[in-house]
Amino acid sequence: MSPPAEEPLERRAAITGIGQSAVGRRLGRSGLDLTVEACLAAVADAGLTRDDIDGLATYPGMGVGTPGFAGPTGPEVHDALRLRLNWHDGGGEGPGQMRALIAACLAVGAGLARHVLVYRTVTEATAQGGGGRQGIGGDGGGDGGGGVPRFSGFLQWMLPFGAVSAVNWIALVAQRRMHEFGLTRDQLAQIALNARRNAAENPAAVFRDPLTLDAYLGSRMISTPLCLFDCDAPADGSTAFVVSHRDYAPDAPRTACHVQAVGTALRGRPSWDQFDDLTTMAARDAAAAMWERTDLRPADVDVAQLYDGFSVLALVWLEALRFCGRGESGPFVADGTAIARTGSLPLNTAGGQLSGGRLHGFGLIHEACVQLRGDGGARQVVRRGGPPEVAAVSNGGGPIAGALLLTRGRG
């Protein structure tokens, strides 16, 4: 007789507290200031005090990347909040932005900590100033001396051809999907239009004015076929969560969001341009791994918060998570009804990153929790007479991806 299957470790964790700082364009506040605001809000929301927090995790936490990207390091936040930690973690590698939350779930499941504070902070809008978004190596200083920049890895093959930004790399994905599946710009536009409609009901969203198809099609091209409205909006803000052992959930003052499954797999090459299937990349593997860890199926999902750093990525995730067939995401979103708040799969209900603001994926996790709690106000999704019971969340694009399945009231 076979032994009973072991429960996935992440299922011992639940998100018991959520917090978010002010979110906006060019707030002019420090990353640490925003982070402390979000973290204290999350701790209070969980019904805890700082003395209860014994774990800390962030992404990337190393002060790396372009200005405003990384947020304060773990040690800075540890010291600012005067925490006493049994476990802490930070790093840029792994399943992208979701790495910190997944690590916290596993730490709680393994008994390394009981209440882990997880945060992600960006101040990219303030760092950008009044100019446009800068490409990688755009300061001409990759060698630190102001001369010809030198880069290793895949960048040495991208930058000489003018592919200086992720928008150029993801544009290749969109082009391939147009060639292989017949994706059209009118279909792609539905991701941006849906996001803007939802953002209109979100007081914290950075762009809330109406967006029409004509305005979308008439906007300037950034990297063919991706136009201005296909690109997320740099913002300032911090998002924080408290990940607790599930046995605390009944005592938490707010509805806990239980972690049902995570997806972290990368079964292809870790490459932006040499992956075996350019139309899906790492989303394919992370999504598959998530479904391998649960008995729930795509039809059980009530609301989806899918990474939309660029609009085409939301289409990639719709297929990878099996909400529609391979190559079918264009027709699936074509008239906008399926992904509307009243549709079969409400998508990015706070405006996503395209209109809500680029909180680098953490805003999507936050909104999933808001929806499961029933706290969405005018943008709240209603299922079977109440809040959604199952939410799918994804983070990342290209060779970086993580997936998460959250449930309400299912420990």
C-alpha positions in Angstrom: 0.0 0.0 0.0 1.4 3.4 -1.0 2.0 5.9 1.8 -0.4 8.9 1.8 0.8 11.8 -0.3 2.6 14.4 1.7 0.8 17.8 2.0 2.6 20.6 0.1 4.5 22.6 2.6 3.1 25.9 1.5 -0.4 24.8 2.5 0.6 25.4 6.1 0.8 29.2 5.4 -1.9 31.9 5.2 -1.7 35.6 4.5 -3.3 37.1 7.6 -2.3 40.8 7.1 -2.0 43.1 4.2 -0.8 46.7 4.0 0.0 49.3 1.4 1.5 52.7 1.6 0.4 55.6 -0.5 0.7 54.8 -4.2 1.4 57.5 -6.8 3.5 59.1 -9.4 6.6 60.9 -8.0 5.6 61.0 -4.4 9.0 62.2 -3.4 9.2 60.0 -0.3 12.0 57.7 0.6 11.7 53.9 0.0 12.1 53.3 3.7 9.4 55.8 4.6 6.9 54.0 2.3 8.0 50.6 3.5 7.5 51.3 7.2 4.1 52.7 6.4 3.1 49.5 4.5 4.7 47.1 7.0 3.1 48.7 10.1 -0.3 48.6 8.3 0.1 44.9 7.5 1.1 44.0 11.0 -1.9 45.9 12.5 -4.2 44.3 9.9 -3.1 40.9 11.1 -3.9 41.8 14.7 -0.3 41.5 15.7 2.5 43.8 17.0 6.1 44.1 15.9 7.1 41.8 18.8 5.1 39.0 17.1 7.0 39.2 13.8 9.8 36.7 13.8 10.5 36.5 10.0 11.3 39.0 7.3 11.5 38.6 3.5 11.8 40.9 0.5 12.6 41.0 -3.1 15.3 41.8 -4.3 16.6 43.3 -1.1 20.1 43.9 -2.4 20.0 47.5 -3.6 20.4 46.3 -7.2 18.8 47.3 -10.5 17.9 50.6 -12.0 17.2 53.6 -9.6 14.1 53.1 -7.5 13.8 49.4 -8.3 15.1 47.6 -5.3 13.6 49.4 -2.3 15.3 49.3 1.1 17.3 46.2 2.1 16.2 43.7 4.7 18.7 44.9 7.3 17.4 48.5 6.9 13.8 47.4 7.5 14.8 45.0 10.2 16.5 47.8 12.1 13.9 50.5 11.4 11.2 48.3 12.9 13.4 46.9 15.7 12.5 43.3 14.9 13.8 40.2 16.6 14.0 37.6 13.8 14.3 33.8 13.7 14.5 33.8 9.9 15.1 36.3 7.2 15.7 36.3 3.5 16.2 38.4 0.4 17.6 37.9 -3.1 17.0 38.6 -6.7 17.3 35.1 -8.2 14.5 32.5 -8.3 10.8 32.8 -9.4 10.9 36.6 -9.8 9.0 39.0 -7.6 7.0 36.3 -5.9 10.2 34.8 -4.5 9.9 36.5 -1.2 6.3 35.5 -0.5 7.0 31.9 -1.6 10.1 31.8 0.6 8.0 33.1 3.6 5.4 30.4 3.0 8.0 27.7 3.0 9.7 29.1 6.1 6.4 29.1 8.0 5.6 25.6 6.8 9.1 24.4 8.0 8.7 26.0 11.4 11.5 28.5 10.9 9.2 31.4 11.7 5.5 31.9 12.8 4.7 35.3 11.4 6.8 36.6 8.5 6.6 40.1 7.3 7.1 40.3 3.5 7.5 43.6 1.6 8.3 45.0 -1.9 8.9 48.7 -2.4 9.5 50.7 -5.6 10.2 54.4 -6.1 10.8 54.2 -9.8 8.6 57.2 -10.7 10.4 59.6 -8.4 13.8 58.2 -9.5 12.7 58.7 -13.1 12.2 62.4 -12.5 10.8 64.4 -15.4 12.4 62.4 -18.1 11.4 59.1 -19.8 12.2 55.6 -18.7 15.8 54.7 -19.1 17.0 51.5 -20.8 19.6 49.2 -19.2 23.0 50.7 -19.7 21.3 54.0 -20.7 23.7 56.0 -18.5 26.6 54.9 -20.6 28.4 53.8 -17.4 28.3 50.0 -17.4 32.1 50.1 -16.8 31.8 52.7 -14.1 34.1 55.1 -16.0 31.7 56.9 -18.3 33.2 55.2 -21.4 31.8 52.4 -23.6 29.7 50.2 -21.3 30.6 46.5 -21.0 28.0 43.9 -20.0 28.2 40.2 -19.6 25.6 37.4 -20.1 22.7 37.9 -22.5 23.0 41.7 -22.4 26.1 41.6 -24.5 24.0 40.1 -27.4 21.0 42.4 -26.9 22.4 45.9 -26.2 24.5 46.3 -29.4 21.3 45.9 -31.4 19.3 48.5 -29.5 17.4 46.0 -27.3 18.1 48.0 -24.2 14.9 47.4 -22.2 12.5 44.6 -21.3 9.9 46.2 -23.6 12.2 45.2 -26.6 12.5 41.7 -25.4 8.8 41.2 -24.7 7.9 42.8 -28.0 9.6 39.8 -29.6 7.1 37.6 -27.7 4.2 39.7 -29.0 5.5 39.6 -32.5 5.9 35.8 -32.4 2.3 35.4 -31.1 1.0 37.6 -33.9 2.9 35.4 -36.4 2.0 32.1 -34.9 -1.5 32.6 -33.5 -2.9 35.6 -35.4 -3.0 37.9 -32.4 -4.2 41.4 -33.3 -3.6 44.8 -31.8 -7.3 45.1 -31.2 -7.2 42.0 -29.1 -4.1 43.1 -27.2 -5.8 46.4 -26.5 -8.5 44.6 -24.4 -6.0 44.0 -21.6 -5.2 47.7 -21.3 -8.9 48.8 -21.7 -10.0 46.3 -19.1 -7.3 47.5 -16.7 -8.3 51.1 -17.1 -12.0 50.4 -16.5 -11.1 48.6 -13.3 -8.7 51.3 -12.2 -11.5 53.8 -12.5 -13.0 52.1 -9.4 -9.7 52.0 -7.5 -9.0 55.3 -5.6 -5.3 54.3 -5.4 -4.8 53.7 -9.1 -2.4 56.1 -10.9 -4.4 56.3 -14.1 -8.2 56.5 -13.8 -9.3 58.5 -16.8 -11.3 56.6 -19.5 -9.3 54.9 -22.2 -10.8 54.2 -25.6 -9.7 51.8 -28.3 -9.1 54.7 -30.7 -6.8 56.3 -28.1 -4.9 53.1 -27.6 -4.4 52.5 -31.3 -3.4 56.1 -31.8 -0.8 56.2 -29.1 2.9 56.2 -29.9 4.7 52.9 -30.6 7.3 52.0 -28.0 8.6 48.7 -29.4 6.5 47.2 -32.2 3.9 45.9 -31.7 3.8 47.3 -28.1 2.5 50.9 -27.7 2.5 53.3 -24.8 -0.6 51.7 -23.2 0.9 48.2 -23.4 3.5 49.2 -20.9 3.1 49.4 -17.1 3.2 52.8 -15.3 6.2 53.5 -13.1 5.0 54.4 -9.6 6.1 54.9 -6.0 4.7 52.6 -3.3 5.2 49.7 -0.9 3.1 46.6 -0.4 3.5 44.3 2.6 2.0 41.1 3.9 2.1 39.0 7.0 2.4 35.3 6.3 1.5 33.3 9.3 1.1 29.6 10.2 -2.4 28.6 9.2 -3.3 27.7 12.8 -3.3 31.4 13.5 -6.0 32.1 10.8 -9.0 31.5 13.1 -7.6 34.2 15.5 -6.8 36.7 12.9 -9.2 39.7 12.9 -9.6 39.6 9.1 -10.4 36.9 6.7 -7.2 34.9 6.1 -6.1 34.0 2.5 -4.8 30.5 2.6 -2.0 29.4 0.3 -3.2 26.4 -1.7 -0.3 26.0 -4.1 2.8 27.8 -5.5 4.5 27.3 -8.9 8.2 27.9 -9.2 9.4 25.6 -12.0 11.7 26.7 -14.8 12.2 23.7 -17.1 13.6 25.5 -20.1 16.7 27.6 -20.6 17.0 30.7 -18.4 17.1 32.9 -21.5 15.0 35.8 -22.9 15.7 34.9 -26.5 16.7 31.2 -26.5 13.8 29.6 -24.7 12.3 26.6 -26.6 8.9 28.3 -26.9 9.1 32.1 -27.2 5.3 32.4 -27.0 5.1 31.3 -23.4 8.5 31.0 -21.8 8.8 30.5 -18.0 5.1 31.1 -17.4 4.4 27.7 -19.0 6.5 25.9 -16.3 5.5 27.9 -13.2 1.8 27.5 -14.0 2.1 23.7 -14.7 4.0 23.2 -11.4 1.3 25.1 -9.5 -1.5 22.9 -10.9 0.6 19.8 -10.0 0.4 20.8 -6.3 -3.3 21.0 -5.9 -6.6 19.2 -6.7 -8.2 22.5 -7.7 -8.5 23.2 -11.5 -8.7 26.3 -13.6 -12.5 26.1 -13.6 -12.4 26.6 -9.8 -10.7 30.0 -10.1 -13.1 33.0 -9.4 -10.7 35.9 -10.1 -7.2 36.2 -11.7 -4.5 38.8 -11.0 -2.1 38.2 -13.8 1.2 39.9 -14.4 0.9 42.7 -16.9 4.2 44.5 -16.9 3.4 44.5 -20.6 -0.1 43.7 -21.8 1.0 40.6 -23.8 2.2 38.9 -20.7 -1.3 38.7 -19.3 -2.3 36.8 -22.5 0.7 34.5 -22.0 -0.4 33.8 -18.4 -4.1 33.2 -19.5 -2.9 30.3 -21.6 -0.2 29.0 -19.3 -2.7 28.8 -16.4 -5.1 27.0 -18.8 -7.9 29.5 -18.7 -8.0 29.1 -22.4 -6.1 26.9 -25.0 -2.7 27.5 -26.5 -3.0 30.4 -28.9 -6.6 31.2 -27.9 -6.0 34.1 -25.5 -6.6 36.7 -28.3 -10.1 35.5 -29.1 -10.8 34.8 -25.3 -10.3 38.6 -24.5 -11.5 39.9 -27.9 -14.6 41.7 -26.8 -13.6 42.3 -23.2 -16.6 40.5 -21.6 -14.8 37.3 -20.4 -12.2 39.3 -18.4 -14.6 42.0 -17.1 -15.5 42.1 -13.4 -18.9 40.4 -14.3 -17.3 38.0 -16.8 -16.3 34.4 -16.5 -12.7 35.3 -15.3 -12.4 38.8 -13.8 -8.9 40.0 -14.5 -6.7 42.5 -12.7 -9.6 44.1 -10.9 -7.6 47.0 -9.4 -6.2 48.1 -12.7 -3.2 45.8 -12.8 0.2 47.5 -13.4 -0.9 49.1 -16.7 -3.3 51.5 -14.9 -3.0 50.7 -11.2 0.7 51.4 -11.1 3.9 49.3 -11.4 4.2 47.8 -7.9 6.2 45.0 -9.5 3.7 42.3 -9.0 3.0 42.8 -5.3 0.0 44.9 -6.1 -1.6 41.9 -7.8 -1.1 39.7 -4.7 -2.6 42.5 -2.6 -5.7 42.8 -4.8 -6.2 39.0 -4.7 -6.4 39.3 -0.9 -8.7 42.3 -1.1 -11.1 40.3 -3.4 -11.1 37.2 -1.3 -11.9 39.2 1.7 -14.7 41.0 0.0 -13.2 44.4 0.5 -13.1 45.6 -3.1 -15.9 48.1 -2.8 -17.1 49.3 -6.2 -14.7 46.9 -8.0 -15.6 43.9 -5.8 -16.2 40.6 -7.7 -19.3 38.6 -6.6 -19.5 34.9 -7.0 -22.3 32.7 -5.8 -23.7 35.6 -3.8 -20.5 36.4 -2.0 -16.7 37.2 -2.4 -14.6 34.9 -4.6 -13.3 31.7 -3.0 -10.3 31.0 -5.2 -7.8 33.5 -6.7 -4.9 32.9 -9.1 -1.9 35.3 -9.1 1.1 35.3 -11.4 4.3 37.4 -11.4 7.0 37.7 -14.0 7.8 37.5 -17.7 10.4 36.1 -20.0 12.5 33.5 -18.1 11.3 34.7 -14.7 7.9 33.4 -13.4 6.0 32.5 -10.2 2.4 31.4 -9.7 0.2 31.4 -6.6 -3.2 30.0 -5.8 -5.0 31.5 -2.8 -8.3 30.4 -1.2 -10.7 31.9 1.3 -11.6 29.7 4.2 -9.7 26.6 3.0 -6.8 25.8 5.3 
